[in-house]
Amino acid sequence: MTVPWTVTFDCHDAAAVATFWKAALGYVDAPPPQGWSTWEEWLRHFQVPEEEWEDGAALCDPDGVLPQIGFLKVPEGKTAKNRLHLDVQVGGGRHLPHDERWARIVAKVEELRAVGGTVLYEVPSEDDPARPDHVVMADPEGNELCVV
């Protein structure tokens, strides 16, 4: 039997990191939990202090198919390379011509730079090392991802 799961990012600024990943994945803000009309109502019910209301964020797939993503404020910063990362798959696959795939990758990279992403490096193609294959980026708090 499968079990529901969520990817959760530890971060300092949940809103900024959530904004980046909305752009990266096409996700939307998650609705409040079932039975609650607003997040504020839910937070008040569970007596979460107002100064903590911005300490988290939640995103969901607008089609309701893919896992939710959570963002949780933590005091410590990122200290090492991620052991887990997401691949943002916008290129369309290796069966497509390189120029077509690369144009899609570059367009997404520019979109993500506009919302706080940083290009770390381009990875060369194994078939032709003179041509890039994909881009390794970081979100606004340094979490790595690949745009492929």
C-alpha positions as CSV (number, residue, x, y, z in Angstrom):
1,M,0.0,0.0,0.0
2,T,1.3,3.5,-0.9
3,V,1.5,6.3,1.7
4,P,0.8,10.0,1.0
5,W,4.0,12.1,1.2
6,T,5.1,15.7,0.9
7,V,8.5,17.2,0.0
8,T,9.4,19.7,2.7
9,F,12.1,22.4,2.4
10,D,13.6,23.8,5.6
11,C,14.2,27.5,5.0
12,H,14.5,31.0,6.5
13,D,11.9,32.7,4.3
14,A,9.1,30.4,3.5
15,A,7.3,32.9,1.2
16,A,10.3,33.6,-0.9
17,V,11.3,29.9,-1.4
18,A,7.6,29.0,-2.1
19,T,7.4,31.7,-4.7
20,F,10.5,30.3,-6.5
21,W,9.1,26.8,-6.5
22,K,5.7,27.9,-7.7
23,A,7.5,29.3,-10.8
24,A,9.7,26.3,-11.1
25,L,7.0,23.7,-11.0
26,G,3.7,25.5,-11.9
27,Y,2.3,24.7,-8.5
28,V,-0.2,26.9,-6.7
29,D,-0.8,27.9,-3.0
30,A,-2.3,24.9,-1.2
31,P,-5.9,25.4,0.1
32,P,-6.5,25.3,3.8
33,P,-7.0,21.8,5.3
34,Q,-10.3,20.2,4.8
35,G,-13.0,21.6,7.1
36,W,-11.4,25.1,7.2
37,S,-12.4,28.0,4.9
38,T,-9.1,29.9,5.4
39,W,-5.6,29.3,6.7
40,E,-6.1,32.1,9.2
41,E,-9.1,30.3,10.6
42,W,-7.1,27.1,11.0
43,L,-4.1,28.9,12.5
44,R,-6.4,30.7,15.0
45,H,-8.1,27.4,15.9
46,F,-4.8,25.8,16.8
47,Q,-3.7,28.9,18.6
48,V,-0.6,29.5,16.5
49,P,0.8,32.9,17.5
50,E,0.4,35.5,14.8
51,E,4.1,36.1,14.7
52,E,4.5,32.5,13.4
53,W,2.0,32.7,10.6
54,E,4.6,33.4,8.0
55,D,6.9,30.6,9.2
56,G,5.5,28.1,6.7
57,A,3.9,27.8,3.3
58,A,2.4,24.9,1.3
59,L,2.0,24.4,-2.4
60,C,0.1,21.8,-4.4
61,D,-0.2,20.6,-7.9
62,P,-3.2,22.4,-9.4
63,D,-4.4,19.2,-11.0
64,G,-4.2,17.4,-7.6
65,V,-2.0,14.6,-9.0
66,L,1.6,15.3,-7.8
67,P,2.8,15.5,-4.1
68,Q,2.4,18.6,-2.1
69,I,5.4,20.7,-1.2
70,G,5.9,22.3,2.2
71,F,8.2,25.1,3.4
72,L,9.1,25.3,7.1
73,K,11.1,28.1,8.8
74,V,14.1,26.7,10.7
75,P,16.8,28.7,12.6
76,E,19.8,27.0,10.9
77,G,21.0,27.7,7.4
78,K,22.0,25.3,4.7
79,T,25.5,23.9,5.3
80,A,26.3,21.3,2.7
81,K,25.3,20.0,-0.8
82,N,21.8,18.6,-1.0
83,R,21.7,14.8,-1.0
84,L,18.3,15.1,-2.7
85,H,17.3,17.5,-5.4
86,L,14.5,18.0,-7.9
87,D,14.9,17.9,-11.7
88,V,12.7,20.5,-13.4
89,Q,12.0,18.7,-16.6
90,V,11.2,21.3,-19.2
91,G,13.4,20.3,-22.1
92,G,11.0,17.7,-23.5
93,G,13.4,14.7,-23.5
94,R,16.5,13.7,-25.3
95,H,14.6,12.4,-28.3
96,L,14.1,16.1,-29.3
97,P,16.8,18.1,-31.2
98,H,19.3,19.7,-28.8
99,D,18.6,23.2,-29.9
100,E,14.9,22.8,-29.1
101,R,15.5,21.3,-25.7
102,W,18.2,23.9,-24.9
103,A,15.9,26.8,-25.8
104,R,13.3,25.5,-23.4
105,I,15.9,25.0,-20.6
106,V,17.3,28.5,-21.1
107,A,13.8,30.0,-21.0
108,K,13.0,28.3,-17.7
109,V,16.4,29.3,-16.2
110,E,15.7,32.9,-17.0
111,E,12.2,32.7,-15.4
112,L,13.8,31.2,-12.3
113,R,16.5,33.8,-12.1
114,A,13.8,36.4,-12.1
115,V,12.3,34.9,-8.9
116,G,15.6,34.6,-7.0
117,G,17.3,31.6,-8.5
118,T,21.0,31.4,-9.2
119,V,22.8,29.5,-12.0
120,L,25.6,27.4,-10.4
121,Y,26.9,25.8,-13.6
122,E,26.0,24.2,-16.9
123,V,26.6,20.4,-17.3
124,P,28.1,19.5,-20.7
125,S,26.5,16.9,-22.9
126,E,28.1,13.4,-22.8
127,D,27.6,13.1,-26.6
128,D,29.2,16.5,-27.4
129,P,31.0,18.2,-24.4
130,A,31.1,21.5,-26.3
131,R,27.3,21.7,-25.9
132,P,25.5,22.0,-22.6
133,D,23.0,19.3,-21.5
134,H,21.4,20.9,-18.5
135,V,21.8,23.6,-15.8
136,V,22.4,23.2,-12.1
137,M,20.7,26.1,-10.2
138,A,20.0,27.1,-6.6
139,D,16.8,28.4,-5.2
140,P,16.9,31.7,-3.1
141,E,18.3,29.8,-0.1
142,G,20.8,27.7,-1.9
143,N,18.9,24.4,-2.4
144,E,20.1,22.8,-5.6
145,L,18.0,21.8,-8.6
146,C,18.6,20.8,-12.2
147,V,16.8,22.3,-15.1
148,V,16.8,19.5,-17.8
